[in-house]
Amino acid sequence: MAKPMAEFFENNLVVIYFFYGLAFFSMGLAIWLTSSRFRTSEFRLAGALLFLAGFGIVHGLQEWFDMFRLLDERGSTIIPYWLLLHEVHLIHLVISFLLLVFFGIKLLFANRRTTINGNHMALLGAGAFLALWMLSVGLTWLLYRPERLVMINAADVLARYTLGMTGSVIAAWAIWLEQRNFKAHGMPQFGRLLLGAAVALLLYGVIGQLFVQPSFFFPSTVINSETFLDVFGFPIQLLRAVLALLMAYFIIRALTAFEIENQRRLADAVEQRAAAQQEALRVEQQ
């Protein structure tokens, strides 16, 4: 039973990639389209959300690159050669994870009562992780001198280890801290939504990025996507897609909090204006 199921998912991997990329792209687009609502928000999350939007859009695009590559291999589409280059996919992967790291560190320092500039710390943190990835890629090339495609695959694996896993953990931790701020503002339902998003992101980073494409160095030689398929009977891309859909659902639902915040501000402004008019009328009558 496991083998036919694995073959079914393998034959429909294009569909999985489509919804996988759509979940992240939709999340990023939804955040960007509603950005006008939280520009003046009191929630600390508002200042970092655009970087999460950037992560969602770029990460969704790189998943669609995999989908288009599969379609091209099956002769189902005609796409410019340069769009299918493995280097293009790798660049999008690294940029998306760097945006996630930046979002997590920026939000993490926004949650702390400190005079340290969150943007500076986020930039330093993202730069440090980028340097770590580049160093690991450089050492791997110097030690093994693999061929081009093998090296690109190794760089992809290292990006998931050094940027994807750590970025997801940092971002999930920061979101978990921020959900308490929503509870303090009398919006516990949105705090629960953020908690769900944090859990989905944590699982996506720790489990989803642990089972990478097989490569020539440990632990990818043992813990990889083929091992996951053999053990569970479905590809790791399906699990990533489900977690991406859950994260997108929780984040998009949580964006409603900014609309409610704006409505509360408007109601408070109307009440204050009415009170000021009543006070002015009372003074005039006296």
Contacts in CASP RR format, 6 or more apart in sequence:
PFRMAT RR
TARGET T0000
AUTHOR 0000-0000-0000
METHOD contacts of the structure
MODEL  1
MAKPMAEFFENNLVVIYFFYGLAFFSMGLAIWLTSSRFRTSEFRLAGALL
FLAGFGIVHGLQEWFDMFRLLDERGSTIIPYWLLLHEVHLIHLVISFLLL
VFFGIKLLFANRRTTINGNHMALLGAGAFLALWMLSVGLTWLLYRPERLV
MINAADVLARYTLGMTGSVIAAWAIWLEQRNFKAHGMPQFGRLLLGAAVA
LLLYGVIGQLFVQPSFFFPSTVINSETFLDVFGFPIQLLRAVLALLMAYF
IIRALTAFEIENQRRLADAVEQRAAAQQEALRVEQQ
2 233 0 8 1.000
5 233 0 8 1.000
5 234 0 8 1.000
6 229 0 8 1.000
6 233 0 8 1.000
6 234 0 8 1.000
6 235 0 8 1.000
9 16 0 8 1.000
9 233 0 8 1.000
9 234 0 8 1.000
9 235 0 8 1.000
9 238 0 8 1.000
10 235 0 8 1.000
13 70 0 8 1.000
13 235 0 8 1.000
13 237 0 8 1.000
14 67 0 8 1.000
14 70 0 8 1.000
14 71 0 8 1.000
16 235 0 8 1.000
16 237 0 8 1.000
16 238 0 8 1.000
16 241 0 8 1.000
17 63 0 8 1.000
17 64 0 8 1.000
17 66 0 8 1.000
17 67 0 8 1.000
17 70 0 8 1.000
17 237 0 8 1.000
17 241 0 8 1.000
18 64 0 8 1.000
18 67 0 8 1.000
19 241 0 8 1.000
19 245 0 8 1.000
20 60 0 8 1.000
20 63 0 8 1.000
20 237 0 8 1.000
20 240 0 8 1.000
20 241 0 8 1.000
20 244 0 8 1.000
21 59 0 8 1.000
21 60 0 8 1.000
21 61 0 8 1.000
21 63 0 8 1.000
21 64 0 8 1.000
21 67 0 8 1.000
21 241 0 8 1.000
21 244 0 8 1.000
22 60 0 8 1.000
23 60 0 8 1.000
23 241 0 8 1.000
23 244 0 8 1.000
23 245 0 8 1.000
23 247 0 8 1.000
23 248 0 8 1.000
24 55 0 8 1.000
24 56 0 8 1.000
24 57 0 8 1.000
24 59 0 8 1.000
24 60 0 8 1.000
24 63 0 8 1.000
24 244 0 8 1.000
24 248 0 8 1.000
25 56 0 8 1.000
25 57 0 8 1.000
25 60 0 8 1.000
25 61 0 8 1.000
25 64 0 8 1.000
26 248 0 8 1.000
26 252 0 8 1.000
27 52 0 8 1.000
27 53 0 8 1.000
27 56 0 8 1.000
27 244 0 8 1.000
27 247 0 8 1.000
27 248 0 8 1.000
27 251 0 8 1.000
27 252 0 8 1.000
28 52 0 8 1.000
28 53 0 8 1.000
28 54 0 8 1.000
28 55 0 8 1.000
28 56 0 8 1.000
28 57 0 8 1.000
29 53 0 8 1.000
29 57 0 8 1.000
30 248 0 8 1.000
30 251 0 8 1.000
30 252 0 8 1.000
30 255 0 8 1.000
31 49 0 8 1.000
31 50 0 8 1.000
31 52 0 8 1.000
31 53 0 8 1.000
31 251 0 8 1.000
31 255 0 8 1.000
32 50 0 8 1.000
32 53 0 8 1.000
32 54 0 8 1.000
32 57 0 8 1.000
34 255 0 8 1.000
34 258 0 8 1.000
34 259 0 8 1.000
35 49 0 8 1.000
35 50 0 8 1.000
35 53 0 8 1.000
37 255 0 8 1.000
37 258 0 8 1.000
37 259 0 8 1.000
37 262 0 8 1.000
38 45 0 8 1.000
38 46 0 8 1.000
38 47 0 8 1.000
38 49 0 8 1.000
38 255 0 8 1.000
38 258 0 8 1.000
38 261 0 8 1.000
39 46 0 8 1.000
41 47 0 8 1.000
41 258 0 8 1.000
41 261 0 8 1.000
42 185 0 8 1.000
42 261 0 8 1.000
43 178 0 8 1.000
43 181 0 8 1.000
43 182 0 8 1.000
43 185 0 8 1.000
43 257 0 8 1.000
43 258 0 8 1.000
43 261 0 8 1.000
44 107 0 8 1.000
44 110 0 8 1.000
44 111 0 8 1.000
44 178 0 8 1.000
44 181 0 8 1.000
45 107 0 8 1.000
45 110 0 8 1.000
45 175 0 8 1.000
45 178 0 8 1.000
45 181 0 8 1.000
45 194 0 8 1.000
46 258 0 8 1.000
47 106 0 8 1.000
47 107 0 8 1.000
47 110 0 8 1.000
48 103 0 8 1.000
48 104 0 8 1.000
48 106 0 8 1.000
48 107 0 8 1.000
48 110 0 8 1.000
48 174 0 8 1.000
49 103 0 8 1.000
51 99 0 8 1.000
51 100 0 8 1.000
51 102 0 8 1.000
51 103 0 8 1.000
51 104 0 8 1.000
51 106 0 8 1.000
51 122 0 8 1.000
52 99 0 8 1.000
52 100 0 8 1.000
52 103 0 8 1.000
52 171 0 8 1.000
52 251 0 8 1.000
54 96 0 8 1.000
54 99 0 8 1.000
55 96 0 8 1.000
55 97 0 8 1.000
55 99 0 8 1.000
55 100 0 8 1.000
55 103 0 8 1.000
56 96 0 8 1.000
56 99 0 8 1.000
58 92 0 8 1.000
58 95 0 8 1.000
58 96 0 8 1.000
58 99 0 8 1.000
59 92 0 8 1.000
59 93 0 8 1.000
59 96 0 8 1.000
59 97 0 8 1.000
59 100 0 8 1.000
60 96 0 8 1.000
61 92 0 8 1.000
62 89 0 8 1.000
62 92 0 8 1.000
62 93 0 8 1.000
62 96 0 8 1.000
65 83 0 8 1.000
65 84 0 8 1.000
65 88 0 8 1.000
65 89 0 8 1.000
65 92 0 8 1.000
66 89 0 8 1.000
68 77 0 8 1.000
68 79 0 8 1.000
68 83 0 8 1.000
68 84 0 8 1.000
69 84 0 8 1.000
69 89 0 8 1.000
71 77 0 8 1.000
71 79 0 8 1.000
72 78 0 8 1.000
72 79 0 8 1.000
72 84 0 8 1.000
82 88 0 8 1.000
86 149 0 8 1.000
86 152 0 8 1.000
86 153 0 8 1.000
87 152 0 8 1.000
89 156 0 8 1.000
90 152 0 8 1.000
90 155 0 8 1.000
90 156 0 8 1.000
90 159 0 8 1.000
93 156 0 8 1.000
93 159 0 8 1.000
93 160 0 8 1.000
94 130 0 8 1.000
94 133 0 8 1.000
94 159 0 8 1.000
94 163 0 8 1.000
97 159 0 8 1.000
97 160 0 8 1.000
97 163 0 8 1.000
97 164 0 8 1.000
97 167 0 8 1.000
98 126 0 8 1.000
98 127 0 8 1.000
98 129 0 8 1.000
98 130 0 8 1.000
98 163 0 8 1.000
100 163 0 8 1.000
100 164 0 8 1.000
100 167 0 8 1.000
100 168 0 8 1.000
100 171 0 8 1.000
101 122 0 8 1.000
101 125 0 8 1.000
101 126 0 8 1.000
101 129 0 8 1.000
101 163 0 8 1.000
101 166 0 8 1.000
101 167 0 8 1.000
101 170 0 8 1.000
101 171 0 8 1.000
102 122 0 8 1.000
102 123 0 8 1.000
102 125 0 8 1.000
102 126 0 8 1.000
103 122 0 8 1.000
103 171 0 8 1.000
103 174 0 8 1.000
104 122 0 8 1.000
104 167 0 8 1.000
104 170 0 8 1.000
104 171 0 8 1.000
104 173 0 8 1.000
104 174 0 8 1.000
104 175 0 8 1.000
105 118 0 8 1.000
105 121 0 8 1.000
105 122 0 8 1.000
105 125 0 8 1.000
105 126 0 8 1.000
105 170 0 8 1.000
105 174 0 8 1.000
106 118 0 8 1.000
106 119 0 8 1.000
106 121 0 8 1.000
106 122 0 8 1.000
107 171 0 8 1.000
107 174 0 8 1.000
107 175 0 8 1.000
107 177 0 8 1.000
107 178 0 8 1.000
108 170 0 8 1.000
108 173 0 8 1.000
108 174 0 8 1.000
108 177 0 8 1.000
109 116 0 8 1.000
109 117 0 8 1.000
109 118 0 8 1.000
109 121 0 8 1.000
109 122 0 8 1.000
110 118 0 8 1.000
111 174 0 8 1.000
111 177 0 8 1.000
111 178 0 8 1.000
111 181 0 8 1.000
129 162 0 8 1.000
129 163 0 8 1.000
129 166 0 8 1.000
129 167 0 8 1.000
130 163 0 8 1.000
132 162 0 8 1.000
133 158 0 8 1.000
133 159 0 8 1.000
133 162 0 8 1.000
133 163 0 8 1.000
136 158 0 8 1.000
136 162 0 8 1.000
137 154 0 8 1.000
137 155 0 8 1.000
137 158 0 8 1.000
140 146 0 8 1.000
140 151 0 8 1.000
140 154 0 8 1.000
140 155 0 8 1.000
140 158 0 8 1.000
140 217 0 8 1.000
141 151 0 8 1.000
144 154 0 8 1.000
144 216 0 8 1.000
144 217 0 8 1.000
146 154 0 8 1.000
146 216 0 8 1.000
150 215 0 8 1.000
150 216 0 8 1.000
153 213 0 8 1.000
153 215 0 8 1.000
154 215 0 8 1.000
154 216 0 8 1.000
154 217 0 8 1.000
156 212 0 8 1.000
156 213 0 8 1.000
157 212 0 8 1.000
157 213 0 8 1.000
157 215 0 8 1.000
157 217 0 8 1.000
157 220 0 8 1.000
160 209 0 8 1.000
160 212 0 8 1.000
161 209 0 8 1.000
161 212 0 8 1.000
164 205 0 8 1.000
164 209 0 8 1.000
165 205 0 8 1.000
165 206 0 8 1.000
165 209 0 8 1.000
165 210 0 8 1.000
167 205 0 8 1.000
168 201 0 8 1.000
168 202 0 8 1.000
168 204 0 8 1.000
168 205 0 8 1.000
168 206 0 8 1.000
168 209 0 8 1.000
169 202 0 8 1.000
169 205 0 8 1.000
169 206 0 8 1.000
171 201 0 8 1.000
172 198 0 8 1.000
172 199 0 8 1.000
172 201 0 8 1.000
172 202 0 8 1.000
173 198 0 8 1.000
175 194 0 8 1.000
175 195 0 8 1.000
175 197 0 8 1.000
175 198 0 8 1.000
175 201 0 8 1.000
176 194 0 8 1.000
176 195 0 8 1.000
176 198 0 8 1.000
178 194 0 8 1.000
179 190 0 8 1.000
179 191 0 8 1.000
179 192 0 8 1.000
179 194 0 8 1.000
179 195 0 8 1.000
179 198 0 8 1.000
180 191 0 8 1.000
182 188 0 8 1.000
182 190 0 8 1.000
182 191 0 8 1.000
182 194 0 8 1.000
182 257 0 8 1.000
183 191 0 8 1.000
185 261 0 8 1.000
187 257 0 8 1.000
187 260 0 8 1.000
190 253 0 8 1.000
190 254 0 8 1.000
190 256 0 8 1.000
190 257 0 8 1.000
191 254 0 8 1.000
193 250 0 8 1.000
193 251 0 8 1.000
193 253 0 8 1.000
193 254 0 8 1.000
194 250 0 8 1.000
194 254 0 8 1.000
196 246 0 8 1.000
196 250 0 8 1.000
197 246 0 8 1.000
197 247 0 8 1.000
197 250 0 8 1.000
197 251 0 8 1.000
197 254 0 8 1.000
200 243 0 8 1.000
200 244 0 8 1.000
200 246 0 8 1.000
200 247 0 8 1.000
200 250 0 8 1.000
201 243 0 8 1.000
201 247 0 8 1.000
203 243 0 8 1.000
204 240 0 8 1.000
204 243 0 8 1.000
204 244 0 8 1.000
204 247 0 8 1.000
207 239 0 8 1.000
208 236 0 8 1.000
208 239 0 8 1.000
208 240 0 8 1.000
208 243 0 8 1.000
210 223 0 8 1.000
211 223 0 8 1.000
211 224 0 8 1.000
211 225 0 8 1.000
211 227 0 8 1.000
211 228 0 8 1.000
211 236 0 8 1.000
212 220 0 8 1.000
212 223 0 8 1.000
212 224 0 8 1.000
212 225 0 8 1.000
213 220 0 8 1.000
213 224 0 8 1.000
213 225 0 8 1.000
214 220 0 8 1.000
214 221 0 8 1.000
214 224 0 8 1.000
214 225 0 8 1.000
214 226 0 8 1.000
215 221 0 8 1.000
215 224 0 8 1.000
225 235 0 8 1.000
225 236 0 8 1.000
225 237 0 8 1.000
228 235 0 8 1.000
228 236 0 8 1.000
228 239 0 8 1.000
229 235 0 8 1.000
229 236 0 8 1.000
END
